[in-house]
Each structure stands twice: as structure tokens, then as C-alpha cells.
């Protein structure tokens, strides 16, 4: 998966832990199906 933001692109894959800052606007480029697990925290 590649995440595209105003600052550029970041690619990650199986086994990676990824965190996103509150309010982030991004586009996901998904080359293959992925399973996502997520939690929202204040």
C-alpha cells in the first residue's frame, strides 16, 4: 500500500505498524487486497 499526502508518498506492507496523525488527508494506492485493523483514539 502506498499512502499519498501533500508531503509525498510512503509505502508499507505486511507486518508494518502505521500511525496517522489526527486530521491527516491522504489517498491510498492499494496494489493488492489488504486487511486493515484500526483504532481511533482521542
PDB file as gemmi writes it, atoms N, CA and C in Angstrom:
CRYST1    1.000    1.000    1.000  90.00  90.00  90.00 P 1                      
ATOM      1  N   UNK A   1       0.851  -1.173   0.000  1.00  0.00           N  
ATOM      2  CA  UNK A   1       0.000   0.000   0.000  1.00  0.00           C  
ATOM      3  C   UNK A   1       0.895   1.232   0.000  1.00  0.00           C  
ATOM      4  N   UNK A   2       0.514   2.215  -0.777  1.00  0.00           N  
ATOM      5  CA  UNK A   2       1.213   3.497  -0.778  1.00  0.00           C  
ATOM      6  C   UNK A   2       0.232   4.574  -0.344  1.00  0.00           C  
ATOM      7  N   UNK A   3       0.645   5.381   0.608  1.00  0.00           N  
ATOM      8  CA  UNK A   3      -0.151   6.497   1.094  1.00  0.00           C  
ATOM      9  C   UNK A   3       0.418   7.770   0.474  1.00  0.00           C  
ATOM     10  N   UNK A   4      -0.443   8.573  -0.127  1.00  0.00           N  
ATOM     11  CA  UNK A   4      -0.015   9.816  -0.762  1.00  0.00           C  
ATOM     12  C   UNK A   4      -0.586  10.995   0.025  1.00  0.00           C  
ATOM     13  N   UNK A   5       0.318  11.874   0.488  1.00  0.00           N  
ATOM     14  CA  UNK A   5      -0.079  13.093   1.205  1.00  0.00           C  
ATOM     15  C   UNK A   5       0.528  14.295   0.481  1.00  0.00           C  
ATOM     16  N   UNK A   6       0.264  15.478   0.986  1.00  0.00           N  
ATOM     17  CA  UNK A   6       0.866  16.689   0.408  1.00  0.00           C  
ATOM     18  C   UNK A   6       2.388  16.657   0.510  1.00  0.00           C  
ATOM     19  N   UNK A   7       2.916  15.948   1.519  1.00  0.00           N  
ATOM     20  CA  UNK A   7       4.362  15.885   1.738  1.00  0.00           C  
ATOM     21  C   UNK A   7       5.050  14.845   0.863  1.00  0.00           C  
ATOM     22  N   UNK A   8       4.305  13.916   0.272  1.00  0.00           N  
ATOM     23  CA  UNK A   8       4.910  12.881  -0.552  1.00  0.00           C  
ATOM     24  C   UNK A   8       4.221  11.543  -0.387  1.00  0.00           C  
ATOM     25  N   UNK A   9       4.951  10.469  -0.695  1.00  0.00           N  
ATOM     26  CA  UNK A   9       4.408   9.116  -0.641  1.00  0.00           C  
ATOM     27  C   UNK A   9       5.169   8.263   0.364  1.00  0.00           C  
ATOM     28  N   UNK A  10       4.442   7.352   1.021  1.00  0.00           N  
ATOM     29  CA  UNK A  10       5.034   6.380   1.934  1.00  0.00           C  
ATOM     30  C   UNK A  10       4.445   5.025   1.596  1.00  0.00           C  
ATOM     31  N   UNK A  11       5.304   4.023   1.453  1.00  0.00           N  
ATOM     32  CA  UNK A  11       4.855   2.676   1.122  1.00  0.00           C  
ATOM     33  C   UNK A  11       5.077   1.759   2.313  1.00  0.00           C  
ATOM     34  N   UNK A  12       4.103   0.888   2.581  1.00  0.00           N  
ATOM     35  CA  UNK A  12       4.247  -0.094   3.647  1.00  0.00           C  
ATOM     36  C   UNK A  12       3.588  -1.390   3.220  1.00  0.00           C  
ATOM     37  N   UNK A  13       3.886  -2.476   3.957  1.00  0.00           N  
ATOM     38  CA  UNK A  13       3.392  -3.792   3.568  1.00  0.00           C  
ATOM     39  C   UNK A  13       3.096  -4.669   4.764  1.00  0.00           C  
ATOM     40  N   UNK A  14       2.988  -5.973   4.524  1.00  0.00           N  
ATOM     41  CA  UNK A  14       2.620  -6.928   5.571  1.00  0.00           C  
ATOM     42  C   UNK A  14       3.519  -6.806   6.798  1.00  0.00           C  
ATOM     43  N   UNK A  15       2.892  -6.786   7.973  1.00  0.00           N  
ATOM     44  CA  UNK A  15       3.630  -6.735   9.227  1.00  0.00           C  
ATOM     45  C   UNK A  15       3.991  -5.335   9.697  1.00  0.00           C  
ATOM     46  N   UNK A  16       3.786  -4.326   8.862  1.00  0.00           N  
ATOM     47  CA  UNK A  16       4.107  -2.952   9.257  1.00  0.00           C  
ATOM     48  C   UNK A  16       3.018  -2.385  10.162  1.00  0.00           C  
ATOM     49  N   UNK A  17       3.431  -1.605  11.152  1.00  0.00           N  
ATOM     50  CA  UNK A  17       2.520  -0.855  12.012  1.00  0.00           C  
ATOM     51  C   UNK A  17       2.593   0.598  11.567  1.00  0.00           C  
ATOM     52  N   UNK A  18       1.448   1.167  11.246  1.00  0.00           N  
ATOM     53  CA  UNK A  18       1.408   2.526  10.714  1.00  0.00           C  
ATOM     54  C   UNK A  18       0.482   3.369  11.577  1.00  0.00           C  
ATOM     55  N   UNK A  19       0.905   4.576  11.930  1.00  0.00           N  
ATOM     56  CA  UNK A  19       0.041   5.504  12.661  1.00  0.00           C  
ATOM     57  C   UNK A  19      -0.149   6.755  11.808  1.00  0.00           C  
ATOM     58  N   UNK A  20      -1.312   7.367  11.949  1.00  0.00           N  
ATOM     59  CA  UNK A  20      -1.637   8.570  11.191  1.00  0.00           C  
ATOM     60  C   UNK A  20      -2.007   9.683  12.159  1.00  0.00           C  
ATOM     61  N   UNK A  21      -1.501  10.887  11.934  1.00  0.00           N  
ATOM     62  CA  UNK A  21      -1.862  11.997  12.811  1.00  0.00           C  
ATOM     63  C   UNK A  21      -3.324  12.397  12.610  1.00  0.00           C  
ATOM     64  N   UNK A  22      -3.921  12.920  13.656  1.00  0.00           N  
ATOM     65  CA  UNK A  22      -5.298  13.395  13.593  1.00  0.00           C  
ATOM     66  C   UNK A  22      -5.429  14.453  12.506  1.00  0.00           C  
ATOM     67  N   UNK A  23      -6.474  14.346  11.692  1.00  0.00           N  
ATOM     68  CA  UNK A  23      -6.738  15.335  10.651  1.00  0.00           C  
ATOM     69  C   UNK A  23      -6.004  15.111   9.349  1.00  0.00           C  
ATOM     70  N   UNK A  24      -5.221  14.032   9.247  1.00  0.00           N  
ATOM     71  CA  UNK A  24      -4.471  13.762   8.024  1.00  0.00           C  
ATOM     72  C   UNK A  24      -5.417  13.549   6.847  1.00  0.00           C  
ATOM     73  N   UNK A  25      -5.087  14.148   5.721  1.00  0.00           N  
ATOM     74  CA  UNK A  25      -5.803  13.912   4.471  1.00  0.00           C  
ATOM     75  C   UNK A  25      -4.846  13.158   3.560  1.00  0.00           C  
ATOM     76  N   UNK A  26      -5.261  11.983   3.069  1.00  0.00           N  
ATOM     77  CA  UNK A  26      -4.369  11.190   2.230  1.00  0.00           C  
ATOM     78  C   UNK A  26      -5.172  10.332   1.260  1.00  0.00           C  
ATOM     79  N   UNK A  27      -4.473   9.807   0.271  1.00  0.00           N  
ATOM     80  CA  UNK A  27      -5.036   8.877  -0.699  1.00  0.00           C  
ATOM     81  C   UNK A  27      -4.292   7.566  -0.569  1.00  0.00           C  
ATOM     82  N   UNK A  28      -5.040   6.451  -0.586  1.00  0.00           N  
ATOM     83  CA  UNK A  28      -4.439   5.122  -0.508  1.00  0.00           C  
ATOM     84  C   UNK A  28      -4.354   4.540  -1.911  1.00  0.00           C  
ATOM     85  N   UNK A  29      -3.157   4.085  -2.308  1.00  0.00           N  
ATOM     86  CA  UNK A  29      -2.971   3.322  -3.545  1.00  0.00           C  
ATOM     87  C   UNK A  29      -2.776   1.873  -3.123  1.00  0.00           C  
ATOM     88  N   UNK A  30      -3.746   1.028  -3.418  1.00  0.00           N  
ATOM     89  CA  UNK A  30      -3.712  -0.368  -2.977  1.00  0.00           C  
ATOM     90  C   UNK A  30      -3.451  -1.259  -4.188  1.00  0.00           C  
ATOM     91  N   UNK A  31      -2.256  -1.882  -4.237  1.00  0.00           N  
ATOM     92  CA  UNK A  31      -1.880  -2.739  -5.355  1.00  0.00           C  
ATOM     93  C   UNK A  31      -2.514  -4.125  -5.246  1.00  0.00           C  
ATOM     94  N   UNK A  32      -2.668  -4.637  -4.010  1.00  0.00           N  
ATOM     95  CA  UNK A  32      -3.295  -5.930  -3.729  1.00  0.00           C  
ATOM     96  C   UNK A  32      -4.218  -5.747  -2.543  1.00  0.00           C  
ATOM     97  N   UNK A  33      -5.188  -6.637  -2.436  1.00  0.00           N  
ATOM     98  CA  UNK A  33      -6.109  -6.581  -1.299  1.00  0.00           C  
ATOM     99  C   UNK A  33      -5.331  -6.677   0.013  1.00  0.00           C  
ATOM    100  N   UNK A  34      -5.734  -5.887   1.000  1.00  0.00           N  
ATOM    101  CA  UNK A  34      -5.100  -5.903   2.315  1.00  0.00           C  
ATOM    102  C   UNK A  34      -6.168  -5.970   3.398  1.00  0.00           C  
ATOM    103  N   UNK A  35      -5.786  -6.511   4.557  1.00  0.00           N  
ATOM    104  CA  UNK A  35      -6.650  -6.487   5.733  1.00  0.00           C  
ATOM    105  C   UNK A  35      -6.159  -5.358   6.616  1.00  0.00           C  
ATOM    106  N   UNK A  36      -7.077  -4.499   7.035  1.00  0.00           N  
ATOM    107  CA  UNK A  36      -6.705  -3.364   7.880  1.00  0.00           C  
ATOM    108  C   UNK A  36      -7.348  -3.527   9.247  1.00  0.00           C  
ATOM    109  N   UNK A  37      -6.578  -3.270  10.278  1.00  0.00           N  
ATOM    110  CA  UNK A  37      -7.077  -3.252  11.652  1.00  0.00           C  
ATOM    111  C   UNK A  37      -6.802  -1.852  12.170  1.00  0.00           C  
ATOM    112  N   UNK A  38      -7.785  -1.230  12.778  1.00  0.00           N  
ATOM    113  CA  UNK A  38      -7.582   0.150  13.191  1.00  0.00           C  
ATOM    114  C   UNK A  38      -8.273   0.460  14.505  1.00  0.00           C  
ATOM    115  N   UNK A  39      -7.780   1.508  15.157  1.00  0.00           N  
ATOM    116  CA  UNK A  39      -8.332   2.014  16.409  1.00  0.00           C  
ATOM    117  C   UNK A  39      -8.312   3.530  16.343  1.00  0.00           C  
ATOM    118  N   UNK A  40      -9.392   4.150  16.790  1.00  0.00           N  
ATOM    119  CA  UNK A  40      -9.448   5.608  16.881  1.00  0.00           C  
ATOM    120  C   UNK A  40      -9.257   6.007  18.332  1.00  0.00           C  
ATOM    121  N   UNK A  41      -8.341   6.950  18.582  1.00  0.00           N  
ATOM    122  CA  UNK A  41      -8.094   7.437  19.938  1.00  0.00           C  
ATOM    123  C   UNK A  41      -8.173   8.949  19.945  1.00  0.00           C  
ATOM    124  N   UNK A  42      -8.679   9.497  21.038  1.00  0.00           N  
ATOM    125  CA  UNK A  42      -8.719  10.958  21.194  1.00  0.00           C  
ATOM    126  C   UNK A  42      -7.439  11.451  21.804  1.00  0.00           C  
TER     127      UNK A  42                                                      
END                                                                             
